[in-house]
Amino acid sequence: MENWQRIFSTRNQAEASIIKGMLEENHVPTQLLNKMDSSYLLFGEIEIYVPFHLKEIATNLVNKALMN
């Protein structure tokens, strides 16, 4: 995923989906990378990536959403 930057990671699938949806509503393309272990859900994370040039905008949107 060249030219994409990780901006958020979580172990909660619902939280990842909400953040992804919020970013897409604000016209920020996203990619999810699920690194969760399929047998042991305590291992791994779900990472959200955005294009490098939108990193700052996406980070601000995520921070604002998490403060509410």
FENBEL-V886816 format. One record per residue. RES is the residue in one letter. SS is DSSP state (a for helix, b for strand, c for the rest). D_LAST is the distance of its C-alpha to the last C-alpha in Angstrom with 2 decimals. Layout:
# FENBEL-V886816
RES;SS;D_LAST  RES;SS;D_LAST
This chain:
# FENBEL-V886816
M;c;30.33  E;c;31.72  N;c;29.67  W;b;26.37  Q;b;23.88  R;b;21.69  I;b;18.10  F;b;16.43  S;b;17.97  T;b;17.25  R;c;19.56  N;c;17.57  Q;a;18.93  A;a;16.34  E;a;13.47  A;a;15.85  S;a;16.62  I;a;13.13  I;a;12.61  K;a;16.21  G;a;15.87  M;a;13.02  L;a;15.25  E;a;18.29  E;a;17.02  N;c;16.77  H;c;20.32  V;c;19.78  P;c;22.27  T;b;21.30  Q;b;23.40  L;b;22.57  L;b;24.93  N;b;25.15  K;c;26.85  M;c;26.47  D;c;29.84  S;c;31.00  S;c;32.91  Y;c;30.74  L;c;27.03  L;c;26.40  F;c;27.58  G;c;25.94  E;c;22.63  I;b;21.32  E;b;20.93  I;b;19.47  Y;b;21.66  V;b;21.68  P;b;24.69  F;a;25.32  H;a;25.41  L;a;21.82  K;a;20.41  E;a;18.92  I;a;17.27  A;a;15.86  T;a;14.66  N;a;12.84  L;a;11.18  V;a;10.24  N;a;9.01  K;a;6.83  A;a;5.53  L;a;5.46  M;a;3.82  N;c;0.00
